[in-house]
């Protein structure tokens, strides 16, 4: 083999082997290429579509690569001089028809399957007689998820939900914010949180547990910290918590202040207010001045977004009390 050819061959082999070597790490890192085990009917519909399409993709991959390898071997140069063309082949009507009609049929079958699944994925199921869907307003703000329940309960970054009951999510972002995307893979597909628009999605968790997710639309500096989780608990436990949390919120004894601090403030200012991307706030005069804090949260600062612009007085009071108690001078 001439040196130049050998050199090229090495590069080609290297380029082929490297992805194989990294594939194992990638596989170990994300737990596999398949979606998480679905825990809600809409997530099941998504997984079935994923597997259905993957079966075709895998079969086509095997077919194409198999033929490619067979042809490379069958029609290799052998003793023909390097500068001489191989045999020219023209026309194979049946074959050409087959490779045109085949893909069209495959695409048709895939489209039909996905359209048949779409209602299960998209449409919020009607509530059974005697029960109601739980409707939660979800707002994505740089870099926090806020959940607002019909009875006024507010939670941050973690949505609590009853097992076996349909939870309808109305997802949006404030007018002054950017686009985010709600995504808890085990409980369904992504849904964009767009300023000024309300998008709907839903889930009905089949078992209790905590399901993790994360903002799926690059939304700024701390996009990666915009995590979300759904904690599914048995329905009776949920009902008890729901009423208790409301009472606590009204009495000012809930953990809302802490949740707001960790969700909205700590990502930039540090868990102890020690500073990070944002300024150090621990021990400053500001944190003990409710009025100044409220003004700052509602209007924003030079680099700080107005994270509290749309907060109610409950949230504002919860946060100012938390700040004063925990980070005050
Ligand atoms: Cu985001």
Boltz pocket constraint, residues with backbone or C-beta under 6 A from the ligand:
constraints:
  - pocket:
      binder: B
      contacts: [[A, 140], [A, 141], [A, 142], [A, 143], [A, 179], [A, 180], [A, 181], [A, 215], [A, 216], [A, 217], [A, 218], [A, 219], [A, 223], [A, 226]]
      max_distance: 6.0
